[in-house]
Amino acid sequence: MKEVLDIILPRILPSAVTFRTIPHSGKSDLEASIPHKLKAWRQPDVKFVIVRDQDSGDCVQIKSALKELVSPYGRQVLIRIVCRELESWYFGDLKAVSNAYGLSLGKLAKRKKYRNPDLIENAKEELRKLIPRHQQLDGARRIAAHMDIEHNTSASFQIFVSGVRKMAESECKQVPYNHQKQMIVRHLCS
């Protein structure tokens, strides 16, 4: 997920906002590190974004548990759950996938199975079936480079983008134009 975020966040955030992505190796690693990072982070005005795959869990329960983890620290934290898994965001922009691999997958977007990418069960496996040469890290970079931020049909992608923009816009209103602010994007690697 880090590869995707590192490519798309500069296209989402205002230029006055810097960011740092911090990858984690699994849900347990992410959840264990959240309290430590929020407590120990020295810059008081830094905002955090936590992005986590839903996998087969319940979105509401996952988000609620993450909110409980962050609440004692008084930091501004945006929590976003990727419906199912990161590859669902790719299915939300099949044109990007097509461009990344030199294929023509546009017709798939009209099929019922692909109309709502957040409902695709095991999107990672589905992507491998469609594009056997797809490799997770290389594919993330290739696809993210072509992603259309405004027209992705994944609802969880659009909610992520909207939340990050709102957080960044509120930050930019509070600081002088030439002062840079930083967001820390924490995520679970898919």
C-alpha positions, -999 to 999 in steps of 0.1 A, spaced: 0 0 0 29 23 7 38 24 -30 3 34 -40 0 61 -13 35 75 -21 23 81 -57 -13 93 -52 -9 115 -21 11 142 -39 -19 144 -64 -44 147 -35 -26 170 -10 -19 207 -14 17 214 -21 21 230 13 14 197 30 41 171 33 36 135 42 54 104 53 41 69 49 50 43 75 44 7 64 35 -21 88 38 -58 84 3 -70 94 -26 -60 114 -10 -68 147 21 -47 139 -1 -18 130 -23 -20 160 7 -24 184 26 5 170 -3 31 170 -2 39 207 36 41 207 38 64 177 10 87 188 24 90 223 61 95 212 57 117 182 74 150 191 57 174 167 24 184 183 8 197 151 13 166 130 -19 149 117 -22 112 112 -40 91 86 -45 54 93 -54 33 63 -62 -4 67 -75 -31 45 -109 -45 56 -101 -80 44 -129 -102 57 -136 -82 88 -164 -59 96 -157 -23 86 -176 -7 115 -159 -29 141 -124 -24 126 -128 14 125 -143 14 160 -113 -6 174 -89 18 157 -107 48 172 -104 33 206 -67 29 201 -61 65 191 -85 83 214 -63 85 245 -36 105 227 -55 137 217 -40 136 182 -60 144 151 -63 111 133 -82 102 102 -91 65 99 -100 50 66 -108 14 58 -101 1 23 -132 -20 15 -119 -55 11 -83 -48 0 -62 -24 -19 -67 -41 -52 -104 -31 -50 -92 5 -56 -75 -8 -88 -108 -22 -100 -123 12 -94 -100 25 -122 -97 -2 -148 -84 24 -173 -53 28 -150 -49 -10 -149 -52 -11 -187 -27 16 -191 -3 1 -166 -2 -32 -185 -10 -22 -221 -43 -40 -221 -79 -31 -229 -99 -39 -198 -125 -12 -202 -153 -36 -211 -150 -52 -177 -162 -21 -160 -197 -27 -175 -199 -62 -160 -220 -65 -129 -192 -81 -110 -169 -50 -115 -195 -22 -112 -189 -19 -75 -152 -27 -69 -156 -26 -31 -178 -57 -33 -153 -79 -52 -144 -108 -31 -106 -114 -31 -98 -86 -55 -61 -95 -53 -67 -130 -67 -92 -116 -93 -64 -93 -105 -40 -121 -108 -64 -141 -129 -69 -111 -152 -32 -103 -154 -10 -133 -145 22 -112 -148 10 -87 -121 34 -85 -92 22 -68 -60 49 -41 -56 57 -34 -92 20 -36 -101 11 -11 -73 36 14 -87 25 9 -123 -12 12 -116 -10 41 -92 10 61 -117 -21 60 -140 -49 63 -114 -75 90 -120 -81 104 -85 -114 120 -94 -131 92 -113 -122 61 -94 -155 41 -88 -144 26 -55 -165 43 -28 -138 35 -2 -112 52 -24 -133 83 -28 -140 84 9 -103 82 16 -95 110 -9 -123 132 5 -112 127 41 -75 134 33 -84 165 14 -107 178 42 -79 172 68 -53 189 46 -76 219 38 -84 225 74 -46 224 82 -38 248 53 -63 274 66 -46 274 100 -10 281 89 8 308 68 10 301 31 47 292 30 47 271 62 47 234 55 27 210 75 31 172 78 7 143 77 18 109 88 1 82 68 2 49 87 -11 18 70 -13 -19 69 7 -33 40 -16 -55 19 
